[in-house]
């Protein structure tokens, strides 16, 4: 989303209120310690902090910021959850605190909820549900959830969009975009962090959450991807009654994954649950490139038969094949403690700044990772380690990769869940066989030939348009296209593909 000058001006008028809440919570004092900000900006933050900080303000930076964001409203809460992905910007400890920022608001009235159901369905509520509970089971900034039963007896959860939330979120995202542009102008050092790109990503996620048809589609895609995987069940969606503002999805009975006492009392095998959870997460990220990106404990249940059941598909992550391959190689190098390979992977991906020597970078990675390698999860924080590695981006001028932001947040959430579930687990060892098998599958001759052939066909389809655009730039008069052009293009594309393959 791109804001107009008028929208930016209106957004700026909200700054005094925002600064007041940030200052009262003690957040500005912590911001004055961010070295990436210009000195004059840090001094202003420090001065305002001394003037308006509340006596009861929390000393912990993450808690202080979370408190301020909750006071500022729904859009800021969502922004705080997104900010948890930026350990390179706010530090690993604050990022870890914000990753569990909870999103709760008072419920809207039962009468309003019932009218909304009838409006979305286009007919009376009783024609769809034989039971609809007025008291919601959960109420958050975006939506609230009610238990219901369809007329055919199936149990469902009915998720209703909060009235007026679209307008409020649009106002907030305009503000965030304006602030990102201004910060990059005032502090050129921040351009490397790609703040505007990060706000664009946040806006896309918010738009996704505000249309339940997209969440229904995400649940369907995840169900298709995981259909042959043992130990996981993705709830079905009632597409007939789902609209942009109402999601009707299978009701799930189970035990929260972090309730270890209840799981043990019910006879569940904690070790088995840990292995299934690790395998399912790995397959989503690496095999499918499509993963559940909001994995806090309240979104993962264990059914009576031990099956893992994720819920709430409003935030999903996507990674293309090149990114997955980079991450798999990076994970393999880390598991094998080959830190020189880690450094080379960053260099080959074009992520390191110009003239950055690889040896010092490899040493820095070793200094962060080596102390925790091989230790059980209860003794280390992989999220903290990951955040420390991302903080190296400033020292070595590493370009931040926005496509990995959601994955980082998801890994920190998954780590928190795994730590409560099984602190003795060694996540590196659980990942090693999965990473090795995936790498072998992707490196096979058949797989590479298949990928190259698909790439060649895509290139063959696009090449005429690319060359036509180039010709239009160079020559004033368009050159007629001969009828044999598609055949020639295909031959050229195949020749290029096979030349690359056999190199």
Secondary structure, 3 states (H helix, E strand, C coil): CCCCHHHHHHHHCCHHHHHHHHHHHCHHHHHCCCCCCCHHHHHHHHHHHHHHCCCCCCCCHHHHHHHHHHHHCHHHHHHHHHHCCCHHHHCHHHHHHHCCCCCCCCCCCHHHHHHHHHHHHCCCHHHCEEEECCCCCEECCCEEEEEEEECCCCEEEEEEECCCHHHHHHHHHHHHHHHHHHHHHHCHHHHHHCHHHHHHHHHHHHHHHCCHHHHHHHHHHHHHHCCCCCCECCCCECCCCCECCEEEEECCCCEECCCHHHHHHCCCCHHHHHHHHHHHHHHHHHHHCEEECCCCHHHEEECCCCCEEECCCCCEEECCHHHHHHHHHHHHHHHCCCHHHHHHHHHHCCCCCCCCCHHHHHHHHHHHHCCCCCCCHHHCCHHHHHHHHHHHHHHHCCCCCHHHHHHHHHHHHHHHHHHHHCCCCCHHHHHHHHHHHHHHHHHCHHHHHHHHHHHHHHHHHHHHHHHHHHHHHHCCCCCCCCCCHHHHHHHHHHHHHHHHHCC
